[in-house]
Amino acid sequence: MGKVAWDYIVKVSLPKDLKGVEPGKLSPELLVSIPGGGKLHRLAAQAWLAMCAKAKAEGVELKPTSAGDTYRSYDSQKAGFLQRYQLEPTGTNSTKEFEGKTWHLKKGMAMLATPGKSQHNLGIAVDIHSASEPKRLNWLIANVKDFGWSWEVVPSEPWHIRYVAGDAVPAAVKAWVDANPGAVPAASAAPAAKPAAAAKPAAGGKPAFPGPLTAGASGDAVKALQEKLGVPVTGTFDAATGAAVKKFKNANGLGSDEVAGPKVWAKLFA
């Protein structure tokens, strides 16, 4: 298979809820488990599931090479990096800079991104099992674009694709999601645009956790969140609210994104 046939590389548009997030340290609320093991960012997950469904209907199986070839935490990326690189020269003439030092690729090892620099650390990349098999690669060439994916390195890495569509869910993905309600795991079913559940009082008069709150959510739960954070109470999770959530999480060791999950809620209403 020649390079020209699949030289399709598109710049990544990050989903809004990934902007400012520290790679490899995503909140669980952003990740969805996929068949075959591993996790992906919620939008990448639905795009992957939709693409796999079409492939299966057309006699092609798509699956990750391993669970570790979907989302990778910072620590798992670092462990893999340290297995493949060392500080002493190896004669491979392949080096990377990490922690202020030059690391040399070991002989016989494939290159790996430094921790925090891989698209896997954002949950938007998948390495596909046996991607270079002609039937599978030809199917991918004809379909990845429709589902919001593209390659990153060609022609040497036919297996490595990334979700590049951001919040602009491709029509093919939306059609599949609409036709298969409930097919995407519940953890991903927290679309920002839907109103958040009301913050109903729990025991002791404290509002019960309404589910993860992120950009675009609205309702009484958002108002309660805004009151606690000391930002204008609009009832809509806006940029000021997101910034306040991020600041609060950083200050309390809860991460660095803008998702108000159960730990944020518990801390605010303790």
Residue, then its C-alpha position, 0 to 999 in steps of 0.5 A: m500500500g503506497k503512501v499516497a493512498w492513505d496520506y490523510i493527516v488532519k490537525v486535531s481539534l480538541p473537545k472543549d472539555l479537554k482544553g487546559v486538561e493535563p495530558g494523562k491525568l483526565s478525570p474519570e468523568l471524561l472517559v468511557s470504556i470501550p469493547g476490547g479493553g481500554k478507554l477513550h474520551r467520551l466523544a472519541a468513544q462514540a466516534w470509535l463505536a460508530m465506526c466499528a459498527k459500520a466496519k462490522a456490518e461490512g465484514v471488517e473487524l476493528k479493535p485496539t491492539s491492546a487496552g494500553d493503546t487507547y487512553r494512557s495515564y501519564d504514569s503508564q506512558k512514562a513506564g512505557f517510555l522508560q522501557r524503550y529509552q535510556l540515558e546512555p547512547t545506544g547507537t540508534n541516533s534516535t533521541k527525545e528530550f524528557e525532564g531536561k535530559t536527552w534519552h536514547l532509543k534502545k536498539g530494536m525498540a519502536m519510538l514512543a512519545t514522551p509522557g504528556k506529549s502523546q494523543h493517547n494521554l488525551g484519550i483521543a487516539v487508538d492503535i488498531h490491531s492489524a491495521s496494515e492488513p489490506k482489506r482493513l487498511n482499504w476500509l479505513i482509507a475509505n471511512v476514517k474521515d467520515f467518522g472524525w478520525s485521521w492518521e498522525v504519521v504516514p506511512s510508518e504508522p498505519w495503525h495509529i489514528r486520532y479523533v480530530a473533530g472535537d465538539a463538531v460531531p460528524a454526521a455519520v457518528k450522530a446518525w449512529v448514536d441517534a439510531n442506537p440509543g443507549a449503545v454508548p456507555a452511560a459514562s459518556a452520556a453527559p453531553a454538555a448541552k443538556p440541562a443538568a439535574a436539579a440539585k435536590p437536598a440530601a440528608g442534612g440539607k446538603p444538595a445531592f450530587p446531580g452528575p458531572l457538570t461541564a460546559g453548557a450544562s444548566g439548571d439548579a445544580v449549576k446555580a448551586l455550584q456557582e454560588k459555592l464558587g462565588v461566580p455570577v449565578t446564571g444557571t448556565f455553566d459558562a467560561a467563568t464557571g469553568a475557570a472557577v472549577k479548574k482553580f478550585k480543583n487545582a487548589n484542592g489537588l483534584g485535577s486541572d480540568e473544568v469538570a465538576g465531578p463527585k469529588v468537587w461536589a463533595k468538597l464544596f458541600a462538605 
